Amino acid sequence: MIQAILVALIATISTWWFSHTITRTWLYPIWSGFLVAIVMGEPLKGMQIAAAINLPYVGFITAGGSMPSNAMFAGPVGTALALKAGLDAATATTVATTIGAFAVMTWNAYMSINSIWVDLAEKFLNAGNIKMVRAMNYVPSFFVSLVLNGIPAFLIVLNGAAFGKVLETFPQWIMDVFKIAGSILPALGIGMLLNYLAKDKIMPFFFIGFALTKFMGLTTMMVTFVGAMIALLIYQFQKEAE
């Protein structure tokens, strides 16, 4: 019960304005899912699942307010559901992205309902009530997110074990489809990211990183360190050239 309540709060805050006060980190499953993993007492396994769920959203962008998938709901709820139901990372990715696709409707409802507070804030402004203007900007949206995101997250997590039992009744070929789809989705996210990074000056570094991992067997941390050193050298050379 306590875990379900905490996950509901994480799902609520992930959409609420507070999560974007400093950075937009809460937008991505790798962070919101990690918080859920800590709450559920499985930080290592949960982080692995959250990282897998995050991959399809690597190139995720909400341009002009459009929302192709609700990553802010898919991350925490997908991670919690995977831990409760005992899903592997690939299956969890498929389930989470499916949940995120349906949760687009909650995002649209969230943005539509919150437009009410803008009108009320304007009325309070005309009346000279600045405190209520601030209240309309900050407070009501929390309860809207709680109803649209928190309560569904609470119910999903509370019945997560039952969801796992339902999956056990599925034929093996369906579970294989989930795993295959979960293995393909990360490639989709990376492909979206490459669509942004496909620049003549950047792509060589991508292939260098690929070569270091596949041909030399370096870990992600090692490649990150090499990339950081290369970036530092380029910065120093450019500074000296100036």
NUPANU-810152 format. One line per 8 residues: number of its first residue (from 0); for each residue x, y, z of N, C-alpha, C. Coordinates in Angstrom, 1 decimal, decimal comma, always signed. Layout:
N
NUM	X Y Z X Y Z X Y Z; ...
% end
This chain:
242
0	+0,8 -1,2 +0,0 +0,0 +0,0 +0,0 +0,9 +1,3 +0,0; +1,9 +1,3 +0,9 +2,7 +2,5 +1,0 +3,5 +2,6 -0,3; +4,0 +1,5 -0,9 +4,7 +1,6 -2,1 +3,8 +2,2 -3,2; +2,6 +1,7 -3,3 +1,6 +2,2 -4,3 +1,4 +3,7 -4,2; +1,3 +4,2 -2,9 +1,1 +5,6 -2,7 +2,3 +6,4 -3,1; +3,5 +5,9 -2,8 +4,7 +6,7 -3,2 +4,9 +6,7 -4,7; +4,6 +5,6 -5,3 +4,7 +5,5 -6,8 +3,7 +6,5 -7,4; +2,5 +6,6 -6,8 +1,4 +7,5 -7,3 +1,9 +8,9 -7,2
8	+2,6 +9,3 -6,1 +3,1 +10,6 -5,9 +4,2 +10,9 -6,9; +5,1 +9,9 -7,2 +6,1 +10,1 -8,2 +5,5 +10,3 -9,6; +4,5 +9,5 -9,9 +3,8 +9,7 -11,2 +3,1 +11,1 -11,3; +2,6 +11,5 -10,2 +1,9 +12,8 -10,1 +2,9 +13,9 -10,3; +4,0 +13,9 -9,6 +5,0 +15,0 -9,7 +5,7 +15,0 -11,0; +5,9 +13,8 -11,6 +6,6 +13,7 -12,9 +5,9 +14,6 -14,0; +4,6 +14,7 -13,9 +3,8 +15,5 -14,8 +3,6 +17,0 -14,3; +3,6 +17,1 -13,0 +3,3 +18,5 -12,4 +4,5 +19,4 -12,7
16	+4,2 +20,7 -12,7 +5,2 +21,7 -13,1 +6,5 +21,7 -12,2; +6,3 +21,2 -10,9 +7,4 +21,2 -10,0 +8,6 +20,3 -10,5; +8,3 +19,3 -11,3 +9,3 +18,4 -11,8 +10,2 +19,1 -12,8; +9,8 +20,2 -13,4 +10,5 +20,9 -14,4 +11,1 +22,3 -13,9; +11,1 +22,4 -12,6 +11,5 +23,7 -12,0 +13,0 +24,0 -12,3; +13,9 +23,0 -12,2 +15,3 +23,2 -12,5 +15,7 +22,5 -13,8; +15,4 +21,2 -13,9 +15,6 +20,5 -15,1 +14,4 +19,7 -15,5; +14,4 +19,1 -16,7 +13,3 +18,2 -17,1 +13,7 +16,8 -16,9
24	+14,5 +16,5 -15,9 +15,0 +15,1 -15,7 +13,8 +14,2 -15,4; +12,8 +14,6 -14,7 +11,7 +13,8 -14,3 +10,9 +13,3 -15,5; +11,1 +14,0 -16,6 +10,3 +13,6 -17,9 +10,7 +12,2 -18,3; +12,0 +11,8 -18,0 +12,5 +10,6 -18,6 +12,4 +9,4 -17,6; +12,1 +8,2 -18,1 +11,9 +7,1 -17,2 +13,2 +6,7 -16,4; +14,3 +7,0 -17,0 +15,6 +6,6 -16,3 +15,7 +7,3 -14,9; +15,1 +8,4 -14,7 +15,1 +9,1 -13,4 +13,8 +8,7 -12,6; +12,7 +8,9 -13,2 +11,4 +8,6 -12,4 +11,4 +7,1 -12,1
32	+11,8 +6,3 -13,0 +11,8 +4,9 -12,8 +12,8 +4,5 -11,7; +13,9 +5,2 -11,6 +14,9 +5,0 -10,6 +14,4 +5,3 -9,2; +13,6 +6,4 -9,1 +13,0 +6,8 -7,9 +12,0 +5,7 -7,4; +11,2 +5,2 -8,4 +10,3 +4,1 -8,1 +11,0 +2,9 -7,6; +12,2 +2,6 -8,2 +13,0 +1,4 -7,8 +13,4 +1,5 -6,4; +13,8 +2,7 -6,0 +14,2 +2,9 -4,6 +13,1 +2,7 -3,7; +11,9 +3,3 -4,0 +10,7 +3,2 -3,2 +10,3 +1,7 -3,0; +10,5 +0,9 -4,1 +10,1 -0,5 -4,0 +11,2 -1,4 -3,5
40	+12,3 -0,8 -3,1 +13,4 -1,6 -2,5 +14,2 -2,5 -3,4; +14,2 -2,2 -4,7 +15,0 -2,9 -5,7 +15,7 -1,9 -6,6; +16,6 -1,1 -6,1 +17,2 -0,1 -6,9 +18,0 -0,6 -8,1; +18,7 -1,7 -8,0 +19,6 -2,2 -9,1 +18,7 -2,7 -10,2; +17,8 -3,6 -9,9 +17,0 -4,2 -10,9 +16,0 -3,2 -11,5; +15,5 -2,3 -10,6 +14,6 -1,2 -11,1 +15,3 -0,3 -12,0; +16,6 +0,0 -11,7 +17,4 +1,0 -12,6 +17,6 +0,3 -13,9; +17,9 -1,0 -14,0 +18,1 -1,7 -15,3 +16,8 -1,6 -16,1
48	+15,7 -1,8 -15,4 +14,4 -1,8 -16,2 +14,1 -0,4 -16,6; +14,3 +0,6 -15,7 +14,0 +2,0 -16,1 +14,9 +2,5 -17,3; +16,2 +2,0 -17,3 +17,1 +2,4 -18,4 +16,6 +1,7 -19,7; +16,1 +0,5 -19,6 +15,6 -0,1 -20,8 +14,3 +0,6 -21,3; +13,4 +1,0 -20,4 +12,2 +1,7 -20,8 +12,6 +3,1 -21,4; +13,7 +3,7 -20,9 +14,1 +5,0 -21,3 +14,6 +5,0 -22,8; +15,1 +3,9 -23,2 +15,8 +3,9 -24,5 +14,8 +4,2 -25,7; +13,6 +3,8 -25,7 +12,7 +4,2 -26,8 +12,4 +5,7 -26,7
56	+12,6 +6,3 -25,6 +12,4 +7,8 -25,4 +13,6 +8,6 -25,5; +14,7 +8,0 -26,0 +16,0 +8,8 -26,0 +15,9 +10,0 -27,0; +15,2 +9,8 -28,1 +15,0 +10,9 -29,0 +13,6 +11,6 -28,8; +13,0 +11,4 -27,7 +11,7 +11,9 -27,4 +11,7 +13,4 -27,3; +10,7 +14,0 -27,9 +10,6 +15,5 -27,9 +9,1 +15,9 -28,0; +8,7 +16,9 -27,2 +7,3 +17,3 -27,2 +7,2 +18,7 -27,9; +7,5 +18,7 -29,2 +7,5 +20,0 -30,0 +6,1 +20,5 -30,1; +6,0 +21,8 -29,8 +4,7 +22,5 -29,9 +3,6 +21,9 -29,1
64	+4,0 +21,2 -28,0 +3,0 +20,7 -27,1 +2,5 +19,3 -27,5; +2,9 +18,8 -28,7 +2,5 +17,5 -29,1 +3,1 +16,4 -28,2; +2,4 +15,3 -28,0 +2,9 +14,3 -27,1 +2,7 +12,9 -27,8; +3,7 +12,4 -28,4 +3,5 +11,1 -29,1 +3,3 +9,9 -28,1; +3,9 +10,1 -26,9 +3,7 +9,1 -25,9 +3,9 +9,7 -24,5; +3,2 +9,3 -23,5 +3,4 +9,9 -22,2 +4,5 +9,2 -21,4; +5,7 +9,7 -21,6 +6,9 +9,1 -21,0 +6,8 +9,3 -19,5; +6,2 +10,4 -19,0 +6,1 +10,8 -17,6 +5,3 +9,8 -16,8
72	+4,4 +9,1 -17,5 +3,5 +8,1 -16,9 +4,1 +6,7 -17,1; +4,7 +6,5 -18,3 +5,2 +5,2 -18,7 +6,4 +4,8 -17,8; +7,2 +5,8 -17,5 +8,5 +5,5 -16,7 +8,2 +5,0 -15,3; +7,5 +5,8 -14,4 +7,3 +5,3 -13,1 +6,4 +4,1 -13,0; +5,3 +4,1 -13,8 +4,3 +3,1 -13,7 +4,8 +1,8 -14,3; +5,5 +1,9 -15,5 +6,1 +0,8 -16,1 +7,1 +0,1 -15,3; +8,0 +0,9 -14,6 +9,0 +0,3 -13,8 +8,4 -0,4 -12,6; +7,4 +0,2 -11,9 +6,7 -0,4 -10,8 +6,0 -1,6 -11,2
80	+5,3 -1,6 -12,3 +4,5 -2,8 -12,7 +5,5 -3,9 -13,1; +6,6 -3,6 -13,7 +7,6 -4,7 -14,0 +8,2 -5,3 -12,8; +8,4 -4,5 -11,7 +9,0 -5,1 -10,5 +7,9 -5,9 -9,8; +6,7 -5,4 -9,8 +5,6 -6,2 -9,1 +5,3 -7,5 -9,8; +5,3 -7,4 -11,2 +4,9 -8,6 -11,9 +6,0 -9,5 -12,3; +7,3 -9,1 -11,9 +8,4 -9,9 -12,2 +8,8 -10,0 -13,7; +8,6 -8,9 -14,4 +8,9 -8,9 -15,9 +10,4 -8,6 -16,1; +10,9 -9,2 -17,2 +12,2 -8,9 -17,6 +12,3 -7,5 -18,3
88	+13,5 -7,0 -18,6 +13,6 -5,6 -19,2 +12,9 -5,5 -20,5; +13,0 -6,5 -21,4 +12,5 -6,4 -22,7 +10,9 -6,3 -22,7; +10,4 -7,2 -21,9 +8,9 -7,3 -21,8 +8,4 -6,0 -21,1; +9,1 -5,5 -20,1 +8,8 -4,3 -19,4 +8,8 -3,1 -20,3; +9,7 -3,1 -21,2 +9,8 -2,0 -22,2 +8,5 -2,0 -23,1; +8,1 -3,1 -23,6 +6,9 -3,2 -24,4 +5,7 -2,8 -23,6; +5,5 -3,3 -22,4 +4,4 -2,9 -21,6 +4,4 -1,5 -21,3; +5,5 -0,9 -20,9 +5,6 +0,5 -20,5 +5,3 +1,4 -21,7
96	+5,8 +1,2 -22,8 +5,6 +2,0 -24,0 +4,1 +1,9 -24,4; +3,5 +0,7 -24,2 +2,1 +0,6 -24,5 +1,2 +1,4 -23,6; +1,6 +1,4 -22,3 +0,9 +2,2 -21,3 +1,1 +3,7 -21,6; +2,3 +4,1 -22,0 +2,6 +5,4 -22,4 +1,8 +5,9 -23,6; +1,6 +5,0 -24,5 +0,8 +5,4 -25,7 -0,7 +5,7 -25,3; -1,3 +4,9 -24,5 -2,6 +5,1 -24,0 -2,7 +6,3 -23,1; -1,6 +6,5 -22,3 -1,7 +7,6 -21,4 -1,6 +9,0 -22,0; -1,4 +9,0 -23,3 -1,4 +10,3 -24,0 -2,8 +11,0 -23,8
104	-3,8 +10,2 -23,6 -5,1 +10,8 -23,4 -5,2 +11,5 -22,0; -4,4 +11,0 -21,0 -4,4 +11,7 -19,7 -3,6 +13,0 -19,8; -2,6 +13,0 -20,7 -1,8 +14,2 -20,9 -2,7 +15,3 -21,5; -3,4 +14,9 -22,5 -4,3 +15,9 -23,2 -5,4 +16,4 -22,2; -5,9 +15,5 -21,4 -6,9 +15,9 -20,4 -6,3 +16,9 -19,4; -5,0 +16,5 -19,0 -4,3 +17,4 -18,0 -4,1 +18,8 -18,5; -3,7 +18,9 -19,8 -3,4 +20,2 -20,3 -4,7 +21,0 -20,5; -5,8 +20,3 -20,9 -7,1 +20,9 -21,2 -7,7 +21,5 -19,9
112	-7,7 +20,6 -18,9 -8,3 +21,0 -17,6 -7,5 +22,2 -17,0; -6,2 +22,2 -17,1 -5,4 +23,2 -16,5 -5,6 +24,6 -17,1; -6,2 +24,6 -18,3 -6,5 +25,9 -19,0 -7,5 +26,7 -18,2; -8,3 +25,9 -17,4 -9,3 +26,6 -16,5 -8,6 +27,5 -15,5; -7,5 +27,1 -15,0 -6,9 +27,9 -13,9 -6,3 +29,2 -14,5; -5,9 +29,2 -15,8 -5,4 +30,4 -16,5 -6,5 +31,5 -16,5; -7,7 +31,1 -16,8 -8,9 +32,0 -16,9 -9,2 +32,5 -15,5; -9,1 +31,6 -14,5 -9,4 +32,1 -13,1 -8,3 +33,0 -12,6
120	-7,0 +32,7 -13,0 -5,9 +33,6 -12,6 -6,1 +35,0 -13,1; -6,6 +35,0 -14,4 -6,8 +36,4 -15,0 -7,9 +37,1 -14,3; -8,9 +36,5 -13,8 -10,0 +37,1 -13,1 -9,5 +37,6 -11,7; -8,6 +36,8 -11,1 -8,1 +37,3 -9,8 -7,1 +38,5 -10,0; -6,4 +38,4 -11,1 -5,5 +39,5 -11,4 -6,2 +40,8 -11,6; -7,3 +40,7 -12,4 -8,1 +41,9 -12,6 -8,7 +42,5 -11,3; -8,9 +41,5 -10,3 -9,4 +42,0 -9,0 -8,3 +42,4 -8,1; -7,0 +42,3 -8,5 -5,9 +42,7 -7,7 -5,5 +41,7 -6,7
128	-5,9 +40,5 -6,8 -5,6 +39,4 -5,8 -4,4 +38,6 -6,3; -3,2 +39,1 -6,0 -2,0 +38,5 -6,5 -1,7 +37,1 -5,9; -2,1 +36,9 -4,6 -1,9 +35,7 -4,0 -2,7 +34,5 -4,6; -3,9 +34,9 -5,0 -4,7 +33,8 -5,7 -4,2 +33,6 -7,1; -3,6 +34,6 -7,7 -3,0 +34,4 -9,1 -1,9 +33,3 -8,9; -1,1 +33,5 -7,9 +0,0 +32,5 -7,7 -0,6 +31,1 -7,4; -1,6 +31,1 -6,6 -2,2 +29,9 -6,2 -2,8 +29,1 -7,4; -3,4 +29,9 -8,3 -4,0 +29,3 -9,5 -2,9 +28,7 -10,4
136	-1,7 +29,3 -10,4 -0,6 +28,9 -11,2 +0,1 +27,6 -10,7; +0,1 +27,5 -9,4 +0,9 +26,5 -8,7 +0,2 +25,3 -8,2; -1,0 +25,5 -7,6 -1,7 +24,5 -6,8 -2,6 +23,6 -7,5; -3,6 +24,1 -8,2 -4,7 +23,2 -8,8 -4,1 +22,1 -9,7; -3,1 +22,4 -10,4 -2,5 +21,5 -11,4 -2,0 +20,2 -10,7; -1,6 +20,3 -9,4 -1,1 +19,1 -8,7 -2,3 +18,2 -8,5; -3,5 +18,6 -8,1 -4,6 +17,8 -7,9 -5,1 +17,2 -9,2; -5,0 +17,9 -10,3 -5,4 +17,4 -11,6 -4,5 +16,2 -12,0
144	-3,2 +16,4 -11,8 -2,2 +15,4 -12,1 -2,4 +14,2 -11,1; -2,8 +14,5 -9,9 -3,0 +13,4 -8,9 -4,2 +12,5 -9,4; -5,3 +13,1 -9,9 -6,4 +12,4 -10,3 -6,2 +11,6 -11,6; -5,5 +12,3 -12,6 -5,3 +11,7 -13,9 -4,1 +10,7 -13,9; -3,1 +11,0 -13,1 -1,9 +10,2 -13,1 -1,6 +9,4 -11,8; -1,8 +10,0 -10,7 -1,5 +9,4 -9,4 -2,4 +8,3 -9,1; -3,7 +8,5 -9,2 -4,7 +7,4 -8,9 -4,6 +6,2 -9,8; -4,5 +6,4 -11,2 -4,3 +5,2 -12,0 -3,0 +4,5 -11,7
152	-1,9 +5,3 -11,4 -0,7 +4,6 -11,0 -0,8 +3,8 -9,7; -1,5 +4,4 -8,8 -1,8 +3,7 -7,5 -2,5 +2,4 -7,8; -3,5 +2,4 -8,6 -4,3 +1,2 -8,8 -3,5 +0,1 -9,6; -2,7 +0,6 -10,6 -1,9 -0,3 -11,4 -0,9 -1,0 -10,5; -0,2 -0,3 -9,7 +0,8 -0,8 -8,8 +0,2 -1,8 -7,8; -0,9 -1,4 -7,3 -1,6 -2,2 -6,2 -2,0 -3,6 -6,8; -2,3 -3,6 -8,1 -2,7 -4,9 -8,7 -1,6 -5,4 -9,6; -0,4 -5,0 -9,4 +0,7 -5,4 -10,3 +1,0 -6,9 -10,3
160	+0,9 -7,5 -9,1 +1,1 -8,9 -8,9 +0,1 -9,7 -9,7; -1,2 -9,2 -9,7 -2,2 -9,9 -10,4 -2,0 -9,8 -11,9; -1,4 -8,7 -12,4 -1,1 -8,6 -13,8 +0,0 -9,6 -14,2; +1,0 -9,8 -13,3 +2,0 -10,9 -13,6 +1,4 -12,2 -13,7; +0,4 -12,5 -12,9 -0,3 -13,8 -13,0 -1,1 -14,0 -14,3; -1,7 -12,9 -14,7 -2,4 -12,9 -16,0 -1,5 -13,2 -17,1; -0,3 -12,6 -17,1 +0,7 -12,8 -18,1 +1,2 -14,2 -18,2; +1,2 -14,9 -17,0 +1,6 -16,3 -17,0 +0,7 -17,2 -17,7
168	-0,6 -16,7 -17,9 -1,6 -17,6 -18,6 -1,5 -17,4 -20,1; -0,7 -16,4 -20,6 -0,6 -16,2 -22,0 +0,3 -17,3 -22,6; +0,0 -17,6 -23,9 +0,8 -18,6 -24,6 +2,2 -18,0 -24,7; +3,2 -18,9 -24,9 +4,6 -18,5 -25,0 +4,9 -17,7 -26,1; +4,2 -17,9 -27,3 +4,5 -17,1 -28,5 +4,1 -15,6 -28,2; +3,1 -15,3 -27,4 +2,8 -13,9 -27,1 +3,9 -13,3 -26,3; +4,4 -14,0 -25,3 +5,5 -13,5 -24,5 +6,7 -13,3 -25,3; +6,9 -14,2 -26,3 +8,1 -14,0 -27,2 +7,9 -12,7 -28,0
176	+6,7 -12,4 -28,5 +6,4 -11,2 -29,2 +6,7 -10,0 -28,3; +6,3 -10,0 -27,1 +6,6 -8,9 -26,1 +8,1 -8,7 -26,0; +8,9 -9,8 -25,9 +10,3 -9,7 -25,8 +11,0 -9,1 -27,0; +10,5 -9,6 -28,2 +11,1 -9,2 -29,5 +10,8 -7,7 -29,7; +9,5 -7,3 -29,4 +9,2 -5,9 -29,5 +10,0 -5,0 -28,6; +10,2 -5,5 -27,4 +11,0 -4,8 -26,4 +12,4 -4,7 -26,8; +12,9 -5,6 -27,6 +14,3 -5,5 -28,1 +14,4 -4,5 -29,2; +13,3 -4,4 -30,0 +13,3 -3,5 -31,2 +13,1 -2,0 -30,8
184	+12,3 -1,8 -29,8 +11,9 -0,4 -29,4 +13,2 +0,4 -29,0; +14,2 -0,1 -28,3 +15,3 +0,7 -28,0 +16,0 +1,2 -29,3; +16,1 +0,3 -30,3 +16,7 +0,7 -31,6 +15,9 +1,9 -32,2; +14,6 +1,9 -32,0 +13,8 +3,0 -32,5 +14,1 +4,3 -31,8; +14,3 +4,2 -30,5 +14,7 +5,4 -29,8 +16,0 +6,0 -30,2; +17,0 +5,1 -30,4 +18,3 +5,5 -30,8 +18,3 +6,0 -32,2; +17,4 +5,4 -33,1 +17,3 +6,0 -34,4 +16,7 +7,4 -34,4; +15,8 +7,7 -33,5 +15,2 +9,0 -33,4 +16,3 +10,0 -33,0
192	+17,2 +9,5 -32,0 +18,2 +10,4 -31,5 +19,2 +10,7 -32,6; +19,6 +9,7 -33,4 +20,5 +9,9 -34,5 +20,0 +10,8 -35,6; +18,7 +10,9 -35,7 +18,0 +11,8 -36,6 +18,4 +13,2 -36,3; +18,5 +13,5 -35,0 +18,9 +14,8 -34,5 +20,4 +15,0 -34,6; +21,2 +14,0 -34,4 +22,7 +14,1 -34,3 +23,4 +13,8 -35,6; +22,6 +13,5 -36,7 +23,2 +13,1 -38,0 +23,8 +14,4 -38,6; +24,9 +14,9 -38,0 +25,7 +16,0 -38,6 +27,1 +15,5 -39,0; +27,6 +16,1 -40,0 +28,9 +15,7 -40,5 +30,0 +15,8 -39,4
200	+29,9 +16,8 -38,5 +30,9 +16,9 -37,4 +30,7 +16,0 -36,2; +29,5 +15,4 -36,1 +29,2 +14,6 -35,0 +29,2 +13,1 -35,2; +28,8 +12,7 -36,4 +28,7 +11,3 -36,7 +30,0 +10,5 -36,5; +31,1 +11,0 -36,9 +32,4 +10,3 -36,6 +32,5 +9,8 -35,2; +32,1 +10,7 -34,2 +32,3 +10,3 -32,8 +31,3 +9,2 -32,5; +30,2 +9,2 -33,1 +29,2 +8,1 -32,8 +29,8 +6,7 -33,3; +30,4 +6,7 -34,5 +31,0 +5,5 -34,9 +32,3 +5,1 -34,2; +33,0 +6,1 -33,7 +34,1 +5,8 -32,8 +33,7 +5,1 -31,5
208	+32,6 +5,6 -30,9 +32,0 +5,0 -29,7 +31,5 +3,6 -30,0; +30,9 +3,4 -31,2 +30,4 +2,1 -31,6 +31,6 +1,1 -31,7; +32,7 +1,6 -32,4 +33,8 +0,7 -32,6 +34,5 +0,3 -31,3; +34,5 +1,3 -30,3 +35,2 +1,0 -29,0 +34,4 +0,0 -28,3; +33,1 +0,0 -28,4 +32,3 -1,0 -27,6 +32,3 -2,4 -28,3; +32,1 -2,4 -29,6 +31,9 -3,7 -30,3 +33,2 -4,4 -30,7; +34,2 -3,6 -31,1 +35,5 -4,2 -31,5 +36,5 -4,3 -30,5; +36,5 -3,4 -29,5 +37,5 -3,4 -28,4 +36,9 -3,8 -27,1
216	+35,6 -4,0 -27,0 +35,0 -4,5 -25,8 +34,9 -3,6 -24,6; +35,0 -2,3 -24,8 +35,0 -1,4 -23,7 +33,6 -1,2 -23,2; +33,5 -0,9 -21,9 +32,2 -0,7 -21,2 +31,7 +0,7 -21,5; +30,5 +0,9 -21,2 +29,9 +2,3 -21,4 +30,7 +3,3 -20,6; +31,1 +3,0 -19,4 +31,8 +4,0 -18,5 +33,2 +4,3 -19,2; +33,8 +3,3 -19,7 +35,1 +3,5 -20,4 +35,0 +4,4 -21,6; +33,9 +4,1 -22,4 +33,7 +4,9 -23,6 +33,3 +6,4 -23,2; +32,6 +6,5 -22,1 +32,2 +7,8 -21,6 +33,5 +8,6 -21,2
224	+34,4 +7,9 -20,6 +35,6 +8,6 -20,1 +36,5 +9,0 -21,4; +36,6 +8,1 -22,4 +37,3 +8,4 -23,6 +36,7 +9,6 -24,3; +35,4 +9,6 -24,4 +34,6 +10,7 -25,0 +34,9 +12,0 -24,3; +34,9 +12,0 -22,9 +35,1 +13,2 -22,2 +36,5 +13,7 -22,4; +37,5 +12,9 -22,5 +38,9 +13,3 -22,7 +39,0 +13,9 -24,1; +38,4 +13,3 -25,1 +38,4 +13,8 -26,5 +37,7 +15,2 -26,5; +36,6 +15,4 -25,8 +35,9 +16,6 -25,8 +36,8 +17,7 -25,1; +37,5 +17,3 -24,1 +38,4 +18,3 -23,4 +39,5 +18,7 -24,3
232	+40,1 +17,7 -25,0 +41,2 +18,1 -26,0 +40,7 +19,0 -27,1; +39,6 +18,7 -27,6 +39,0 +19,6 -28,7 +38,8 +21,0 -28,1; +38,3 +21,1 -26,9 +38,0 +22,4 -26,3 +39,4 +23,2 -26,1; +40,4 +22,5 -25,7 +41,7 +23,1 -25,4 +42,3 +23,6 -26,7; +42,2 +22,7 -27,8 +42,8 +23,1 -29,1 +42,1 +24,3 -29,7; +40,7 +24,3 -29,5 +40,0 +25,5 -30,0 +40,3 +26,7 -29,3; +40,5 +26,6 -28,0 +40,8 +27,8 -27,2 +42,2 +28,3 -27,5; +43,1 +27,5 -27,8 +44,5 +27,9 -28,2 +44,4 +28,5 -29,6
240	+43,6 +28,0 -30,5 +43,5 +28,6 -31,8 +42,9 +30,0 -31,8; +42,1 +30,3 -30,8 +41,5 +31,6 -30,7 +42,5 +32,6 -30,2
% end
